[in-house]
Amino acid sequence: MHKKTCVIIAGPTAVGKTTAAIELAKHYFTDIISADSRQCYKELNIGVAKPSPEELKNTRHYFIDSHSIHESLNAVDFEKYALEALEKIFSKSDIAVMVGGTGLYIKAFCEGLDQIPEVAPDIRNWIVEHYNQHGMEWLKKELQEKDSLYCKVGEINNPRRMMRALEVKISSGHSIVHYQSHHTVERDFNIVKIGLELPREDLYERINNRVDDMIEKGLVIEAKELLSFKALNALQTVGYKELFDYFEGNISLNRAIELIKQNSRHYAKRQMTWFKKDASFSWVQPDFSSIKKYLDKSLF
């Protein structure tokens, strides 16, 4: 191993990334950078499956509890934050660990992204409010009218990406595609990408069990305390959106829980689709021995 190396642990929700990353960090006496677009918010806890307080105490994590839901964050912000954190880690260790399931954040860290202009909060809030009221049909119609270029090349079934594209177009007058140069930055450190996967039935069982565990731990109470912030981008998140519908009398609690499980499974499927497109990932079972065996061949 000649260069310093960042080992990236990625994969779908509930596959076991947190446990694997902590075991890895302990083995290499190093720290972890979270690549999760929701665990960074200090107001969100149970619903985003953060590491336990004990795990956070025993292993240093960057980008967890680092921001507020009232702050606006994107992949470019994460790239800057992660590179600064990496510099601190590399000052004391040759290996750093990054873990998470937010594909765009990991892509930004590995390859770099172009700076997209700031979007005024009132524009973002207007879009979120209308999407919540009118759904995907409204969002698709707005994008088709205002940004036909994105509709040709962008993700047109991912509401978060679609809302992002719409806010950039309204705010800047240019399509978000205009700012995506696809130019890959060369990093001065090695990157090793490891994807964790399980048979679909096993993963879905883990997801369902995790949701039940979240409910037992008090997710309903946590979500109720955040209801007044439901329009914020940070709260457009599986586990909270469904409970907000329950609080407003639109669905029963049992239906909300059922939808959290269903939407979490759908999210896991989208994550796998994203990561599987990246041929530089090597896929292993989510256990430390499998990961360590692969790394022993890759790093040394």
N, C-alpha and C positions, 0 to 999 in steps of 0.2 A: 504494500500500500504506500504509494508515493505522495499523492495529494490527500488533503483532508477530504472527508466523505460525509455526505448527508444521506442517511438511510431513510427512505420514505415508506411508511406502512399505510396502505390505502385499502379500500374495499367498501362493501355496502354496510348500511347501518346494522348494528347488533351482531356483526360477524365475529367480534372479539378483538378489535384493533387496540383499544385502550390497554387491555391486559397485556397483549403482546408487546406493545411499545414500552410499557413500564418495565417489563422483564428485560427487554433489550437495553434500555437505558441503564438499568442497574448493572447489567453484565459488563457494559462498556464504561461505566462510571461517567455518564454524561447526562445531558438535559434533553427535554422534549419541546418541540414547537408544535402546537396544535394547528391543524389545517381544517378547522371546523368553523363555518361561518356563523354559528349560533352560540357555541360554547364560550366565545369571547365576551358575551354580554353578562355582566355581573347580576342582572336582575332575573336571568333565566337559569334554572337549576335542574329540577327533576325532569322537565320535559325535553331537555337537550342531552340528557345522559352524561353529565360531567363526571370526571373521575371523583372519587370520594374525597372528603377533606383530608383523610389520612393519606391517601395516595398523592394528593397535591402537596402535602407536607413533606412526604418522604422523597419525592422526585420533582425537581423543578420543572414547571410547565410554563412556556411562554404562550401568549394569546389565549389564555383562559382568565376570565374575570378582569380583562384588561380594558374593556370599554363599556359604555352605557348604551342601552337601547335607543337613547335619544341622539346618539351619534350616527352619522352616515358613513358606512364602510363599503368598500368594494374590493375587487381582486387586486387592483393597483395598490391600494392602501396595505393590503396583506403582504404583497411582494416586498414593499419597503420595510414594513415591520419585521418580516421574517428574515430578511437579509441582515438587518441590524442585530436581531437576536442571534443569528448564526455566527456573526462576528464575535459576539461575547462567548458563545459556547466554544468556538474554535480557539479562543485564547487560552483555554485550559484542557481541551480534548481534541483528538484527531477525528473523532466521530460524533456526529449529531444525529438525533432521531426526529423525524417529522411524522405526525400521524393525523389522519383525518379522512373524511369522505366528501369534502367539497372539491370536486374535480377542477373547477376553474381556478381556485386558489392555488392548488398544486401546480397546475399548468403555468400560472403566472410566476410562481416561484422558480420553476425549472427553466422556463423559456422567455419570461418577460412579457409584459403587455404594454400597449400604448396608453398614454394618459388620456382619459376621457374627461371632457369638461364637467365641472360641477353642475349638479341639478338642484334647483331651488326646492326646498322642502314642500312648498305649497303645490308644486307641480306633481311631485311624487305622491303626496297625500290625496290629491284630486284623482289620480289614476287608481290608487288603491281603493279609494271609496267607491268609485264607479265600478271597478272590477268586483268588489264585494257585493254590490247591488245588482249588477247585470250579468256577471259571469263571463265565460270564455267567448261567447258569441259577440258580445260588445267589444272585447279586447281584440279579437281577430278583425272585426270590422274597422276599428280605429287604426290598427296597424296597416291594413290593406289600403286605407284612404291616405294615411300620412307617410308610410314607409314601405312602399312596394318592394324596394330592394331587399330589406330584411326578410320580407315574406318569401322571397325567392330562395334565400340562402341560409336563413336563421332557423332556430328551433320554434316551430309554430304550434307546438303542443305543450310547451313549458311556460306556464303563466308568469313565473318569476323572471325568466329571460325576456319574455314578451313585454312585460311591464317596464323592464329596464330599457329595452329598445325604444319603447314609446316615449319614455321620459327624456331620453337623450335626444330623440328627434324633435320633440316639442321644445326642449330647452335650447338646443344648439342650432337647430335648423338642418343638421346633417344626420344621415343614417349612422347608427352605431357601427355598421360595416365599414364606414369611412375611416374609423379610428382603429380598426383591427388589421394591422399591416401583415400579420402572420410572419413577422421577422423574429427569428429565434436568437436570443442572446446567448453568448457563450459564457458560462460560469467558470470561475477559476477554482472550482472544487468538483470532486466527483459526486455524482448522484446515482444511487442504487434504488430502483423502484421495486417494491415487493407488494403484490396484491394478495389479499386474504380471501379465500372463497370456501364455501360449503355447498353440499347438495341443496337444491332449492327447498326441499321439504324441511330439512334441518334448519336452514336459515329462517324460513317463515315461522317455524315453531319458536325459535329464539325471539323473533320480533314480537309474536303474540304474547309470549311469557314476559318480555320486557315491558310491554304496555301494561299488563296486569300488575307488574311490580311497581310501575310508576304510579298507578292509581292507588295502590296500597300505601305508597310513601307520601301521598298527599298532592298529586298533580292537580286535582280538581280545585283545591284551596289555592295553590300557586297560580293557576290560570285565572281564578276569580279576582285575585289581587291585581292582575294585569289587564283586566277587561277594559279599563278606561284608556289603555294604550293600544287597543286592537288595530288601529289604523296605521301604526308604525310599521315600517318594513320588517323590522326584527321580529314582529309578531305574526308575520305571514308564514307561519311555521306549523308543520304537522304536530298535533298534540295540543296546540293552543287554539287554532282556528275552529276545530271541531267542538271544543268545549265552549267557546264563545257562542256558537250556534245553540248549544244546550242552554246556556245562561239566558239567552234571549228568547227561549221558548220555542225555537224552531224544530228541535229534535229532542228525543229522550236521552237520558244519560247513557243507557245501554247502547243506543244507536251511535252516540258520540264515540264511545269506546270502540265499538265495532268499526267505525269509520277511521279512527286513529290507526287501528291495526291494518285495515285495508290500504289506507294512504301511505303508511310506512312500508308496506310490501311493494307498493307501486314505486315509491321513492328508491327502495333498494334495487329494484329492477332497472331504473334509470341510471343509478350510480354504476351498476355493472356494465351497462351499455356504454357509458362514457369511458370508463377505465379500460374496457376490453378493446377499445379503438386504439389505445396506446400500446404499440408493440414492444415498447421498452420495459413494460411490466413483466415480472416473473411471478407466477401464481403458485401459492403453496397453501397448505392447510393452516388454520389459525392456532398453531401451537408453537411454543418456543423452540422445540427441537428441530422442527421443519425449517423454521426461519433461520436458526443458527447454522444448520447444515448448509443452507444455501449461501449464507453470508461468508462462511469459512472458505467457500470456493471463490466467491466474488471479491473479497477484500484482501485476501492474503495469497 
